[in-house]
Amino acid sequence: MRPDTAVATTQEPRQNADNGFDTWRALQKATDKKRADILADIVGHPKGMPSVEELEYMNPPLSDDAIRRHLKTLEGVDVVREREFEPGERLRDYPYKFYELTETARDLFDRNGLFPEDAWRRQYRAVEKTARIREIEEMPRPET
């Protein structure tokens, strides 16, 4: 089966005419092993919006630069979106950029049984965290 025919099962054209979302490219980029791990951690995060520091902790083989590159790739296909605090709202020595799934990606993943929130939240909670990571998890996130 050709890869683009698999997307036909989503009951949606490959490219949504309203917003230019390319479902095949989004699925292709999201299912790369390292990016899929990052997405699972975004979905599993208690606030659904982790920082690079949290993602790096959850993905020890990846450097923060590698995580940023993967996030940029996912942003490029409208799977994740970056949120950040304005300069006056930032806390010293704490992250100010966070990453969340887009609504379009969440809908696509739900239709295809990918990244179920309940399962990944349980998995994320099961990982033992350092005091620093627990502190970052508890901090507020930018308004959506």
Residue pairs with C-beta under 8 A, 6 or more apart in sequence:
3 24
3 28
4 14
4 24
7 14
7 23
7 24
7 27
9 112
10 23
10 108
10 111
10 112
11 111
12 23
12 108
12 111
13 23
14 22
14 23
14 24
15 21
15 22
15 23
16 23
16 104
19 78
19 104
21 78
21 104
21 108
22 77
23 108
25 77
26 77
26 78
26 79
26 104
26 105
26 108
27 108
27 112
29 35
29 73
29 74
29 76
29 77
29 79
30 36
30 39
30 74
30 77
30 79
30 105
30 109
30 114
31 114
32 70
34 59
34 62
34 66
34 70
35 70
35 73
35 74
37 58
37 59
38 55
38 59
38 62
38 67
38 70
38 71
38 74
39 74
39 79
39 80
39 101
39 115
40 115
40 120
40 123
41 50
41 54
41 55
41 58
41 59
41 120
41 124
42 48
42 49
42 50
42 55
42 80
42 99
42 100
42 101
43 101
43 115
43 116
43 117
43 120
43 121
44 117
44 120
44 121
44 122
44 123
44 124
44 125
45 54
45 124
45 137
46 121
46 124
46 125
46 137
47 137
47 141
48 100
48 101
49 83
49 98
49 99
49 100
49 141
49 142
50 58
50 98
50 99
51 95
51 97
51 98
51 99
51 136
52 64
52 67
52 68
52 71
52 95
52 97
52 99
53 64
53 95
53 133
53 136
54 95
54 133
54 136
54 137
55 62
55 67
55 71
55 99
56 62
56 63
56 64
56 67
57 129
57 130
57 133
58 124
58 127
59 67
62 70
71 80
71 82
71 99
74 80
75 81
75 82
78 102
78 104
78 105
79 101
79 102
79 105
80 99
80 100
80 101
80 102
80 105
81 99
81 100
81 101
81 102
82 97
82 98
82 99
83 97
83 98
83 99
83 100
83 141
83 142
83 144
84 96
84 97
84 98
84 142
85 91
85 96
85 142
89 96
89 142
90 96
91 139
94 136
94 139
95 136
95 139
98 141
98 142
100 144
101 109
101 115
108 114
109 115
129 137
